Structures are given as structure tokens and as C-alpha cells.
Amino acid sequence: MENFENEPTIAATQNPAEQDPAAAAAAAGPVDEPVNSIEEAIEKVLHAAIAVGGIKIGCSQVIKAIEAEVAYYVFLAQDVEEPAIGQTVRLWAEQKKVPVIEVPEAKELGKWAGLYKLDRDGEYRNIRSASCVALTQAPKSQALSFIEKHVKGGN
């Protein structure tokens, strides 16, 4: 993760369009719409990153991603039951200079990370909490740019 400051986006190591144009269109999802809040940006980026295998979920996987220097951002739930989890993740991220972005609820972070099932009506069921999630790769989008600006601006 050398010189991430100069990289405009986090891109997948292999371009899906080179492999299969139909798969690339499916992974791109709907048209890239403007983002109004950091929570909305995180949700969109994580959903897009899931399609390219670009997230790590849970304290153990997140710390491994930070240690391997493949984590670009860490999203940490504020309502984590065990404060030591947040402290540990923050220390590792600080050592490797990985930005940590707090989100209000672990259950919401879990939903954004895909830890749910949908019922027949398309309603979310069995949403599992996620204490932390690391972003390791994501397609270029307005949501990703919003997060980058948020981190650089300290908003």
C-alpha cells in the first residue's frame, strides 16, 4: 500500500471488463448516483466491493488485512460490545496509517457488508452485526470519492 495518497481510487487488481463484459456490467450495478452522507457512501462502496471480493469482515480478518497492508479503509462500529476490539483495531490501523471511519451501529455495518438474508418480499432478515470491516478493493465511484474526501477533510 505504497503512496496511497496519490492513488485516485481503489481498483480491483484485474479489470472485470477484460475478462467478461457482461460480468463487468453486472458488477457495476446501477448508474453511479451522487452521495449525500458518509453513511450512504459507505453502504454503496461496501456493496460494490462485495461484488469484487474487496472486503474483510470481523476483527481477525480486518487485522490480517491491515497487517498485510491491503486495507485501504477500516469501518468500525461505535457500539461494539467489547471496547478492546475497537482499541486493538485502531492501534493496528494507526501503525499502518490506515484511516478508521466510525459508523454508529454494528448491525447497520453488518447489513452494509452483506451479513443478512432476504425474505421472499425482499425484506432484510437475520441481519448479523459486524464490529469492523476493512475495504481492500472497490470499483471507482462517486461514493468512493466521497469517502476519500471525507478522510482527507476530516469531516
CNS distance restraints for C-alpha pairs under 8 A (distance, minus, plus):
assign (resid   1 and name CA) (resid  69 and name CA) 5.60 0.50 0.50
assign (resid   1 and name CA) (resid  70 and name CA) 6.30 0.50 0.50
assign (resid   1 and name CA) (resid  72 and name CA) 7.82 0.50 0.50
assign (resid   3 and name CA) (resid   7 and name CA) 7.29 0.50 0.50
assign (resid   9 and name CA) (resid 139 and name CA) 7.72 0.50 0.50
assign (resid   9 and name CA) (resid 140 and name CA) 5.73 0.50 0.50
assign (resid   9 and name CA) (resid 144 and name CA) 7.33 0.50 0.50
assign (resid   9 and name CA) (resid 145 and name CA) 7.39 0.50 0.50
assign (resid  10 and name CA) (resid  72 and name CA) 7.88 0.50 0.50
assign (resid  10 and name CA) (resid 136 and name CA) 7.98 0.50 0.50
assign (resid  10 and name CA) (resid 137 and name CA) 5.49 0.50 0.50
assign (resid  10 and name CA) (resid 138 and name CA) 5.49 0.50 0.50
assign (resid  10 and name CA) (resid 139 and name CA) 6.50 0.50 0.50
assign (resid  10 and name CA) (resid 140 and name CA) 6.58 0.50 0.50
assign (resid  11 and name CA) (resid 137 and name CA) 5.82 0.50 0.50
assign (resid  11 and name CA) (resid 138 and name CA) 5.57 0.50 0.50
assign (resid  11 and name CA) (resid 139 and name CA) 5.32 0.50 0.50
assign (resid  11 and name CA) (resid 140 and name CA) 6.52 0.50 0.50
assign (resid  12 and name CA) (resid  52 and name CA) 7.07 0.50 0.50
assign (resid  12 and name CA) (resid  54 and name CA) 7.92 0.50 0.50
assign (resid  12 and name CA) (resid 137 and name CA) 5.56 0.50 0.50
assign (resid  12 and name CA) (resid 138 and name CA) 6.21 0.50 0.50
assign (resid  12 and name CA) (resid 139 and name CA) 6.56 0.50 0.50
assign (resid  14 and name CA) (resid  18 and name CA) 7.97 0.50 0.50
assign (resid  15 and name CA) (resid  19 and name CA) 7.07 0.50 0.50
assign (resid  16 and name CA) (resid  20 and name CA) 6.07 0.50 0.50
assign (resid  16 and name CA) (resid  21 and name CA) 7.03 0.50 0.50
assign (resid  16 and name CA) (resid  23 and name CA) 6.79 0.50 0.50
assign (resid  16 and name CA) (resid  24 and name CA) 5.07 0.50 0.50
assign (resid  17 and name CA) (resid  21 and name CA) 4.58 0.50 0.50
assign (resid  17 and name CA) (resid  22 and name CA) 7.77 0.50 0.50
assign (resid  17 and name CA) (resid  23 and name CA) 7.30 0.50 0.50
assign (resid  17 and name CA) (resid  24 and name CA) 4.98 0.50 0.50
assign (resid  17 and name CA) (resid  25 and name CA) 7.88 0.50 0.50
assign (resid  20 and name CA) (resid  24 and name CA) 6.31 0.50 0.50
assign (resid  21 and name CA) (resid  25 and name CA) 6.26 0.50 0.50
assign (resid  22 and name CA) (resid  26 and name CA) 6.28 0.50 0.50
assign (resid  23 and name CA) (resid  27 and name CA) 6.06 0.50 0.50
assign (resid  24 and name CA) (resid  28 and name CA) 6.10 0.50 0.50
assign (resid  25 and name CA) (resid  29 and name CA) 6.68 0.50 0.50
assign (resid  27 and name CA) (resid  48 and name CA) 7.14 0.50 0.50
assign (resid  27 and name CA) (resid  51 and name CA) 5.85 0.50 0.50
assign (resid  27 and name CA) (resid  52 and name CA) 7.56 0.50 0.50
assign (resid  28 and name CA) (resid  48 and name CA) 7.26 0.50 0.50
assign (resid  28 and name CA) (resid 139 and name CA) 7.80 0.50 0.50
assign (resid  29 and name CA) (resid  48 and name CA) 7.84 0.50 0.50
assign (resid  32 and name CA) (resid 141 and name CA) 6.44 0.50 0.50
assign (resid  32 and name CA) (resid 142 and name CA) 6.55 0.50 0.50
assign (resid  33 and name CA) (resid 142 and name CA) 7.07 0.50 0.50
assign (resid  34 and name CA) (resid 142 and name CA) 6.29 0.50 0.50
assign (resid  34 and name CA) (resid 143 and name CA) 7.34 0.50 0.50
assign (resid  35 and name CA) (resid  40 and name CA) 6.44 0.50 0.50
assign (resid  35 and name CA) (resid  41 and name CA) 5.97 0.50 0.50
assign (resid  35 and name CA) (resid 142 and name CA) 6.87 0.50 0.50
assign (resid  35 and name CA) (resid 143 and name CA) 5.91 0.50 0.50
assign (resid  35 and name CA) (resid 146 and name CA) 7.15 0.50 0.50
assign (resid  36 and name CA) (resid  40 and name CA) 6.86 0.50 0.50
assign (resid  36 and name CA) (resid  41 and name CA) 7.66 0.50 0.50
assign (resid  37 and name CA) (resid  41 and name CA) 6.28 0.50 0.50
assign (resid  38 and name CA) (resid  42 and name CA) 6.09 0.50 0.50
assign (resid  38 and name CA) (resid 146 and name CA) 7.26 0.50 0.50
assign (resid  38 and name CA) (resid 147 and name CA) 6.61 0.50 0.50
assign (resid  38 and name CA) (resid 150 and name CA) 7.48 0.50 0.50
assign (resid  39 and name CA) (resid  43 and name CA) 6.20 0.50 0.50
assign (resid  39 and name CA) (resid 103 and name CA) 7.29 0.50 0.50
assign (resid  40 and name CA) (resid  44 and name CA) 6.25 0.50 0.50
assign (resid  40 and name CA) (resid 143 and name CA) 7.75 0.50 0.50
assign (resid  41 and name CA) (resid  45 and name CA) 6.05 0.50 0.50
assign (resid  41 and name CA) (resid 143 and name CA) 4.45 0.50 0.50
assign (resid  41 and name CA) (resid 144 and name CA) 6.75 0.50 0.50
assign (resid  41 and name CA) (resid 146 and name CA) 6.55 0.50 0.50
assign (resid  41 and name CA) (resid 147 and name CA) 6.51 0.50 0.50
assign (resid  42 and name CA) (resid  46 and name CA) 5.98 0.50 0.50
assign (resid  42 and name CA) (resid 112 and name CA) 7.74 0.50 0.50
assign (resid  42 and name CA) (resid 143 and name CA) 7.16 0.50 0.50
assign (resid  42 and name CA) (resid 144 and name CA) 7.86 0.50 0.50
assign (resid  42 and name CA) (resid 147 and name CA) 7.24 0.50 0.50
assign (resid  43 and name CA) (resid  47 and name CA) 6.18 0.50 0.50
assign (resid  43 and name CA) (resid 112 and name CA) 5.11 0.50 0.50
assign (resid  43 and name CA) (resid 113 and name CA) 7.84 0.50 0.50
assign (resid  44 and name CA) (resid  48 and name CA) 6.22 0.50 0.50
assign (resid  44 and name CA) (resid 112 and name CA) 7.96 0.50 0.50
assign (resid  44 and name CA) (resid 143 and name CA) 6.35 0.50 0.50
assign (resid  45 and name CA) (resid  49 and name CA) 5.98 0.50 0.50
assign (resid  45 and name CA) (resid 138 and name CA) 6.76 0.50 0.50
assign (resid  45 and name CA) (resid 141 and name CA) 7.79 0.50 0.50
assign (resid  45 and name CA) (resid 143 and name CA) 6.04 0.50 0.50
assign (resid  45 and name CA) (resid 144 and name CA) 6.00 0.50 0.50
assign (resid  46 and name CA) (resid  50 and name CA) 6.10 0.50 0.50
assign (resid  46 and name CA) (resid  55 and name CA) 7.21 0.50 0.50
assign (resid  46 and name CA) (resid 112 and name CA) 6.20 0.50 0.50
assign (resid  46 and name CA) (resid 113 and name CA) 5.92 0.50 0.50
assign (resid  46 and name CA) (resid 135 and name CA) 7.41 0.50 0.50
assign (resid  46 and name CA) (resid 138 and name CA) 7.80 0.50 0.50
assign (resid  47 and name CA) (resid  51 and name CA) 6.94 0.50 0.50
assign (resid  47 and name CA) (resid 112 and name CA) 6.51 0.50 0.50
assign (resid  47 and name CA) (resid 113 and name CA) 6.73 0.50 0.50
assign (resid  47 and name CA) (resid 114 and name CA) 7.34 0.50 0.50
assign (resid  48 and name CA) (resid  52 and name CA) 7.15 0.50 0.50
assign (resid  48 and name CA) (resid 138 and name CA) 6.36 0.50 0.50
assign (resid  48 and name CA) (resid 139 and name CA) 6.75 0.50 0.50
assign (resid  49 and name CA) (resid  53 and name CA) 6.06 0.50 0.50
assign (resid  49 and name CA) (resid  54 and name CA) 4.64 0.50 0.50
assign (resid  49 and name CA) (resid  55 and name CA) 6.22 0.50 0.50
assign (resid  49 and name CA) (resid 135 and name CA) 7.39 0.50 0.50
assign (resid  49 and name CA) (resid 137 and name CA) 6.21 0.50 0.50
assign (resid  49 and name CA) (resid 138 and name CA) 4.54 0.50 0.50
assign (resid  49 and name CA) (resid 139 and name CA) 6.90 0.50 0.50
assign (resid  50 and name CA) (resid  54 and name CA) 5.73 0.50 0.50
assign (resid  50 and name CA) (resid  55 and name CA) 6.25 0.50 0.50
assign (resid  50 and name CA) (resid 113 and name CA) 7.32 0.50 0.50
assign (resid  50 and name CA) (resid 114 and name CA) 7.62 0.50 0.50
assign (resid  52 and name CA) (resid 137 and name CA) 7.41 0.50 0.50
assign (resid  52 and name CA) (resid 138 and name CA) 6.94 0.50 0.50
assign (resid  53 and name CA) (resid 137 and name CA) 7.56 0.50 0.50
assign (resid  54 and name CA) (resid 135 and name CA) 5.94 0.50 0.50
assign (resid  54 and name CA) (resid 136 and name CA) 4.82 0.50 0.50
assign (resid  54 and name CA) (resid 137 and name CA) 4.37 0.50 0.50
assign (resid  54 and name CA) (resid 138 and name CA) 5.99 0.50 0.50
assign (resid  55 and name CA) (resid 113 and name CA) 7.75 0.50 0.50
assign (resid  55 and name CA) (resid 133 and name CA) 6.69 0.50 0.50
assign (resid  55 and name CA) (resid 134 and name CA) 5.53 0.50 0.50
assign (resid  55 and name CA) (resid 135 and name CA) 4.75 0.50 0.50
assign (resid  55 and name CA) (resid 136 and name CA) 5.55 0.50 0.50
assign (resid  55 and name CA) (resid 137 and name CA) 7.08 0.50 0.50
assign (resid  56 and name CA) (resid  61 and name CA) 5.60 0.50 0.50
assign (resid  56 and name CA) (resid  62 and name CA) 5.64 0.50 0.50
assign (resid  56 and name CA) (resid  65 and name CA) 7.25 0.50 0.50
assign (resid  56 and name CA) (resid 133 and name CA) 5.59 0.50 0.50
assign (resid  56 and name CA) (resid 134 and name CA) 5.04 0.50 0.50
assign (resid  56 and name CA) (resid 135 and name CA) 6.68 0.50 0.50
assign (resid  56 and name CA) (resid 136 and name CA) 7.32 0.50 0.50
assign (resid  57 and name CA) (resid  61 and name CA) 5.96 0.50 0.50
assign (resid  57 and name CA) (resid  62 and name CA) 6.23 0.50 0.50
assign (resid  57 and name CA) (resid 113 and name CA) 7.55 0.50 0.50
assign (resid  57 and name CA) (resid 130 and name CA) 6.79 0.50 0.50
assign (resid  57 and name CA) (resid 132 and name CA) 6.26 0.50 0.50
assign (resid  57 and name CA) (resid 133 and name CA) 4.59 0.50 0.50
assign (resid  57 and name CA) (resid 134 and name CA) 6.57 0.50 0.50
assign (resid  58 and name CA) (resid  62 and name CA) 5.96 0.50 0.50
assign (resid  58 and name CA) (resid 130 and name CA) 6.13 0.50 0.50
assign (resid  58 and name CA) (resid 131 and name CA) 6.09 0.50 0.50
assign (resid  58 and name CA) (resid 132 and name CA) 5.37 0.50 0.50
assign (resid  58 and name CA) (resid 133 and name CA) 6.14 0.50 0.50
assign (resid  59 and name CA) (resid  63 and name CA) 6.05 0.50 0.50
assign (resid  59 and name CA) (resid  85 and name CA) 6.89 0.50 0.50
assign (resid  59 and name CA) (resid  89 and name CA) 6.98 0.50 0.50
assign (resid  59 and name CA) (resid 131 and name CA) 6.96 0.50 0.50
assign (resid  59 and name CA) (resid 132 and name CA) 6.11 0.50 0.50
assign (resid  59 and name CA) (resid 133 and name CA) 7.81 0.50 0.50
assign (resid  60 and name CA) (resid  64 and name CA) 6.27 0.50 0.50
assign (resid  61 and name CA) (resid  65 and name CA) 6.16 0.50 0.50
assign (resid  62 and name CA) (resid  66 and name CA) 6.18 0.50 0.50
assign (resid  62 and name CA) (resid  71 and name CA) 7.71 0.50 0.50
assign (resid  62 and name CA) (resid  74 and name CA) 7.59 0.50 0.50
assign (resid  62 and name CA) (resid  89 and name CA) 7.69 0.50 0.50
assign (resid  62 and name CA) (resid 132 and name CA) 7.07 0.50 0.50
assign (resid  62 and name CA) (resid 133 and name CA) 6.23 0.50 0.50
assign (resid  62 and name CA) (resid 134 and name CA) 5.37 0.50 0.50
assign (resid  63 and name CA) (resid  67 and name CA) 5.98 0.50 0.50
assign (resid  63 and name CA) (resid  89 and name CA) 6.49 0.50 0.50
assign (resid  63 and name CA) (resid  92 and name CA) 6.76 0.50 0.50
assign (resid  63 and name CA) (resid  93 and name CA) 7.99 0.50 0.50
assign (resid  64 and name CA) (resid  68 and name CA) 6.04 0.50 0.50
assign (resid  65 and name CA) (resid  69 and name CA) 6.12 0.50 0.50
assign (resid  65 and name CA) (resid  70 and name CA) 5.38 0.50 0.50
assign (resid  65 and name CA) (resid  71 and name CA) 5.32 0.50 0.50
assign (resid  65 and name CA) (resid 134 and name CA) 7.18 0.50 0.50
assign (resid  65 and name CA) (resid 136 and name CA) 7.54 0.50 0.50
assign (resid  66 and name CA) (resid  70 and name CA) 6.17 0.50 0.50
assign (resid  66 and name CA) (resid  71 and name CA) 5.16 0.50 0.50
assign (resid  66 and name CA) (resid  92 and name CA) 6.85 0.50 0.50
assign (resid  66 and name CA) (resid  93 and name CA) 6.35 0.50 0.50
assign (resid  66 and name CA) (resid  96 and name CA) 6.87 0.50 0.50
assign (resid  66 and name CA) (resid  98 and name CA) 7.37 0.50 0.50
assign (resid  66 and name CA) (resid 134 and name CA) 7.98 0.50 0.50
assign (resid  67 and name CA) (resid  92 and name CA) 7.44 0.50 0.50
assign (resid  67 and name CA) (resid  96 and name CA) 7.42 0.50 0.50
assign (resid  69 and name CA) (resid  96 and name CA) 7.26 0.50 0.50
assign (resid  70 and name CA) (resid 136 and name CA) 5.50 0.50 0.50
assign (resid  71 and name CA) (resid  98 and name CA) 6.99 0.50 0.50
assign (resid  71 and name CA) (resid 134 and name CA) 5.74 0.50 0.50
assign (resid  71 and name CA) (resid 135 and name CA) 5.57 0.50 0.50
assign (resid  71 and name CA) (resid 136 and name CA) 4.59 0.50 0.50
assign (resid  71 and name CA) (resid 137 and name CA) 7.97 0.50 0.50
assign (resid  72 and name CA) (resid  98 and name CA) 6.03 0.50 0.50
assign (resid  72 and name CA) (resid  99 and name CA) 7.25 0.50 0.50
assign (resid  72 and name CA) (resid 134 and name CA) 7.27 0.50 0.50
assign (resid  72 and name CA) (resid 135 and name CA) 5.74 0.50 0.50
assign (resid  72 and name CA) (resid 136 and name CA) 5.74 0.50 0.50
assign (resid  72 and name CA) (resid 137 and name CA) 7.66 0.50 0.50
assign (resid  73 and name CA) (resid  98 and name CA) 5.87 0.50 0.50
assign (resid  73 and name CA) (resid  99 and name CA) 5.27 0.50 0.50
assign (resid  73 and name CA) (resid 100 and name CA) 6.11 0.50 0.50
assign (resid  73 and name CA) (resid 101 and name CA) 7.35 0.50 0.50
assign (resid  73 and name CA) (resid 134 and name CA) 5.76 0.50 0.50
assign (resid  73 and name CA) (resid 135 and name CA) 5.27 0.50 0.50
assign (resid  73 and name CA) (resid 136 and name CA) 7.49 0.50 0.50
assign (resid  74 and name CA) (resid  93 and name CA) 7.69 0.50 0.50
assign (resid  74 and name CA) (resid  98 and name CA) 7.04 0.50 0.50
assign (resid  74 and name CA) (resid  99 and name CA) 6.27 0.50 0.50
assign (resid  74 and name CA) (resid 100 and name CA) 4.75 0.50 0.50
assign (resid  74 and name CA) (resid 101 and name CA) 6.14 0.50 0.50
assign (resid  74 and name CA) (resid 132 and name CA) 6.89 0.50 0.50
assign (resid  74 and name CA) (resid 133 and name CA) 5.72 0.50 0.50
assign (resid  74 and name CA) (resid 134 and name CA) 4.40 0.50 0.50
assign (resid  74 and name CA) (resid 135 and name CA) 6.32 0.50 0.50
assign (resid  75 and name CA) (resid 100 and name CA) 5.82 0.50 0.50
assign (resid  75 and name CA) (resid 101 and name CA) 4.85 0.50 0.50
assign (resid  75 and name CA) (resid 102 and name CA) 5.71 0.50 0.50
assign (resid  75 and name CA) (resid 103 and name CA) 6.65 0.50 0.50
assign (resid  75 and name CA) (resid 109 and name CA) 7.95 0.50 0.50
assign (resid  75 and name CA) (resid 132 and name CA) 5.46 0.50 0.50
assign (resid  75 and name CA) (resid 133 and name CA) 5.15 0.50 0.50
assign (resid  75 and name CA) (resid 134 and name CA) 6.25 0.50 0.50
assign (resid  76 and name CA) (resid  86 and name CA) 7.02 0.50 0.50
assign (resid  76 and name CA) (resid 100 and name CA) 6.75 0.50 0.50
assign (resid  76 and name CA) (resid 101 and name CA) 6.14 0.50 0.50
assign (resid  76 and name CA) (resid 102 and name CA) 4.82 0.50 0.50
assign (resid  76 and name CA) (resid 103 and name CA) 5.99 0.50 0.50
assign (resid  76 and name CA) (resid 106 and name CA) 7.92 0.50 0.50
assign (resid  76 and name CA) (resid 131 and name CA) 6.07 0.50 0.50
assign (resid  76 and name CA) (resid 132 and name CA) 4.42 0.50 0.50
assign (resid  76 and name CA) (resid 133 and name CA) 6.68 0.50 0.50
assign (resid  77 and name CA) (resid 102 and name CA) 5.73 0.50 0.50
assign (resid  77 and name CA) (resid 103 and name CA) 4.88 0.50 0.50
assign (resid  77 and name CA) (resid 104 and name CA) 5.74 0.50 0.50
assign (resid  77 and name CA) (resid 105 and name CA) 5.35 0.50 0.50
assign (resid  77 and name CA) (resid 106 and name CA) 4.86 0.50 0.50
assign (resid  77 and name CA) (resid 109 and name CA) 6.91 0.50 0.50
assign (resid  77 and name CA) (resid 130 and name CA) 7.43 0.50 0.50
assign (resid  77 and name CA) (resid 131 and name CA) 5.30 0.50 0.50
assign (resid  77 and name CA) (resid 132 and name CA) 6.08 0.50 0.50
assign (resid  78 and name CA) (resid 102 and name CA) 6.15 0.50 0.50
assign (resid  78 and name CA) (resid 103 and name CA) 5.98 0.50 0.50
assign (resid  78 and name CA) (resid 104 and name CA) 5.16 0.50 0.50
assign (resid  78 and name CA) (resid 105 and name CA) 6.15 0.50 0.50
assign (resid  78 and name CA) (resid 106 and name CA) 7.28 0.50 0.50
assign (resid  79 and name CA) (resid 104 and name CA) 6.60 0.50 0.50
assign (resid  79 and name CA) (resid 105 and name CA) 5.63 0.50 0.50
assign (resid  79 and name CA) (resid 106 and name CA) 6.28 0.50 0.50
assign (resid  80 and name CA) (resid  85 and name CA) 7.49 0.50 0.50
assign (resid  80 and name CA) (resid  86 and name CA) 7.19 0.50 0.50
assign (resid  80 and name CA) (resid 105 and name CA) 7.92 0.50 0.50
assign (resid  80 and name CA) (resid 106 and name CA) 6.55 0.50 0.50
assign (resid  80 and name CA) (resid 131 and name CA) 5.73 0.50 0.50
assign (resid  82 and name CA) (resid  86 and name CA) 7.54 0.50 0.50
assign (resid  83 and name CA) (resid  87 and name CA) 6.41 0.50 0.50
assign (resid  84 and name CA) (resid  88 and name CA) 5.92 0.50 0.50
assign (resid  85 and name CA) (resid  89 and name CA) 6.17 0.50 0.50
assign (resid  85 and name CA) (resid 131 and name CA) 7.85 0.50 0.50
assign (resid  86 and name CA) (resid  90 and name CA) 6.01 0.50 0.50
assign (resid  87 and name CA) (resid  91 and name CA) 6.15 0.50 0.50
assign (resid  88 and name CA) (resid  92 and name CA) 6.33 0.50 0.50
assign (resid  89 and name CA) (resid  93 and name CA) 6.06 0.50 0.50
assign (resid  90 and name CA) (resid  94 and name CA) 5.91 0.50 0.50
assign (resid  90 and name CA) (resid 100 and name CA) 6.97 0.50 0.50
assign (resid  91 and name CA) (resid  95 and name CA) 6.19 0.50 0.50
assign (resid  92 and name CA) (resid  96 and name CA) 6.47 0.50 0.50
assign (resid  93 and name CA) (resid  97 and name CA) 5.73 0.50 0.50
assign (resid  93 and name CA) (resid  98 and name CA) 4.79 0.50 0.50
assign (resid  93 and name CA) (resid  99 and name CA) 6.80 0.50 0.50
assign (resid  93 and name CA) (resid 100 and name CA) 7.00 0.50 0.50
assign (resid  94 and name CA) (resid  98 and name CA) 6.18 0.50 0.50
assign (resid  94 and name CA) (resid  99 and name CA) 7.57 0.50 0.50
assign (resid  99 and name CA) (resid 151 and name CA) 7.07 0.50 0.50
assign (resid 101 and name CA) (resid 151 and name CA) 7.92 0.50 0.50
assign (resid 103 and name CA) (resid 109 and name CA) 7.09 0.50 0.50
assign (resid 104 and name CA) (resid 108 and name CA) 7.80 0.50 0.50
assign (resid 105 and name CA) (resid 109 and name CA) 6.35 0.50 0.50
assign (resid 106 and name CA) (resid 110 and name CA) 6.08 0.50 0.50
assign (resid 106 and name CA) (resid 129 and name CA) 4.84 0.50 0.50
assign (resid 106 and name CA) (resid 130 and name CA) 5.01 0.50 0.50
assign (resid 106 and name CA) (resid 131 and name CA) 5.32 0.50 0.50
assign (resid 106 and name CA) (resid 132 and name CA) 7.66 0.50 0.50
assign (resid 107 and name CA) (resid 111 and name CA) 6.26 0.50 0.50
assign (resid 107 and name CA) (resid 127 and name CA) 6.71 0.50 0.50
assign (resid 107 and name CA) (resid 128 and name CA) 6.02 0.50 0.50
assign (resid 107 and name CA) (resid 129 and name CA) 4.01 0.50 0.50
assign (resid 107 and name CA) (resid 130 and name CA) 6.32 0.50 0.50
assign (resid 108 and name CA) (resid 112 and name CA) 6.27 0.50 0.50
assign (resid 108 and name CA) (resid 129 and name CA) 7.14 0.50 0.50
assign (resid 109 and name CA) (resid 113 and name CA) 6.13 0.50 0.50
assign (resid 109 and name CA) (resid 129 and name CA) 6.77 0.50 0.50
assign (resid 109 and name CA) (resid 130 and name CA) 5.77 0.50 0.50
assign (resid 109 and name CA) (resid 131 and name CA) 7.58 0.50 0.50
assign (resid 109 and name CA) (resid 132 and name CA) 7.60 0.50 0.50
assign (resid 109 and name CA) (resid 133 and name CA) 7.77 0.50 0.50
assign (resid 110 and name CA) (resid 114 and name CA) 6.33 0.50 0.50
assign (resid 110 and name CA) (resid 115 and name CA) 5.14 0.50 0.50
assign (resid 110 and name CA) (resid 116 and name CA) 7.56 0.50 0.50
assign (resid 110 and name CA) (resid 127 and name CA) 6.80 0.50 0.50
assign (resid 110 and name CA) (resid 128 and name CA) 5.59 0.50 0.50
assign (resid 110 and name CA) (resid 129 and name CA) 4.60 0.50 0.50
assign (resid 110 and name CA) (resid 130 and name CA) 4.48 0.50 0.50
assign (resid 110 and name CA) (resid 131 and name CA) 7.87 0.50 0.50
assign (resid 111 and name CA) (resid 115 and name CA) 5.34 0.50 0.50
assign (resid 111 and name CA) (resid 116 and name CA) 6.00 0.50 0.50
assign (resid 111 and name CA) (resid 127 and name CA) 6.01 0.50 0.50
assign (resid 111 and name CA) (resid 128 and name CA) 7.04 0.50 0.50
assign (resid 111 and name CA) (resid 129 and name CA) 7.45 0.50 0.50
assign (resid 113 and name CA) (resid 130 and name CA) 7.88 0.50 0.50
assign (resid 113 and name CA) (resid 133 and name CA) 7.48 0.50 0.50
assign (resid 115 and name CA) (resid 127 and name CA) 5.80 0.50 0.50
assign (resid 115 and name CA) (resid 128 and name CA) 5.39 0.50 0.50
assign (resid 115 and name CA) (resid 129 and name CA) 7.42 0.50 0.50
assign (resid 115 and name CA) (resid 130 and name CA) 7.99 0.50 0.50
assign (resid 116 and name CA) (resid 124 and name CA) 6.47 0.50 0.50
assign (resid 116 and name CA) (resid 125 and name CA) 6.05 0.50 0.50
assign (resid 116 and name CA) (resid 126 and name CA) 5.43 0.50 0.50
assign (resid 116 and name CA) (resid 127 and name CA) 4.28 0.50 0.50
assign (resid 116 and name CA) (resid 128 and name CA) 6.24 0.50 0.50
assign (resid 117 and name CA) (resid 124 and name CA) 5.94 0.50 0.50
assign (resid 117 and name CA) (resid 125 and name CA) 5.15 0.50 0.50
assign (resid 117 and name CA) (resid 126 and name CA) 5.92 0.50 0.50
assign (resid 117 and name CA) (resid 127 and name CA) 6.92 0.50 0.50
assign (resid 118 and name CA) (resid 122 and name CA) 5.28 0.50 0.50
assign (resid 118 and name CA) (resid 123 and name CA) 5.40 0.50 0.50
assign (resid 118 and name CA) (resid 124 and name CA) 4.79 0.50 0.50
assign (resid 118 and name CA) (resid 125 and name CA) 5.61 0.50 0.50
assign (resid 119 and name CA) (resid 123 and name CA) 5.47 0.50 0.50
assign (resid 119 and name CA) (resid 124 and name CA) 6.60 0.50 0.50
assign (resid 119 and name CA) (resid 125 and name CA) 6.47 0.50 0.50
assign (resid 138 and name CA) (resid 144 and name CA) 7.93 0.50 0.50
assign (resid 140 and name CA) (resid 144 and name CA) 6.44 0.50 0.50
assign (resid 140 and name CA) (resid 145 and name CA) 7.74 0.50 0.50
assign (resid 141 and name CA) (resid 145 and name CA) 6.38 0.50 0.50
assign (resid 142 and name CA) (resid 146 and name CA) 6.10 0.50 0.50
assign (resid 143 and name CA) (resid 147 and name CA) 6.39 0.50 0.50
assign (resid 144 and name CA) (resid 148 and name CA) 6.25 0.50 0.50
assign (resid 145 and name CA) (resid 149 and name CA) 6.17 0.50 0.50
assign (resid 146 and name CA) (resid 150 and name CA) 6.07 0.50 0.50
assign (resid 147 and name CA) (resid 151 and name CA) 6.18 0.50 0.50
assign (resid 148 and name CA) (resid 152 and name CA) 6.21 0.50 0.50
assign (resid 149 and name CA) (resid 153 and name CA) 5.76 0.50 0.50
assign (resid 150 and name CA) (resid 154 and name CA) 5.75 0.50 0.50
assign (resid 150 and name CA) (resid 155 and name CA) 5.28 0.50 0.50
assign (resid 151 and name CA) (resid 155 and name CA) 6.92 0.50 0.50
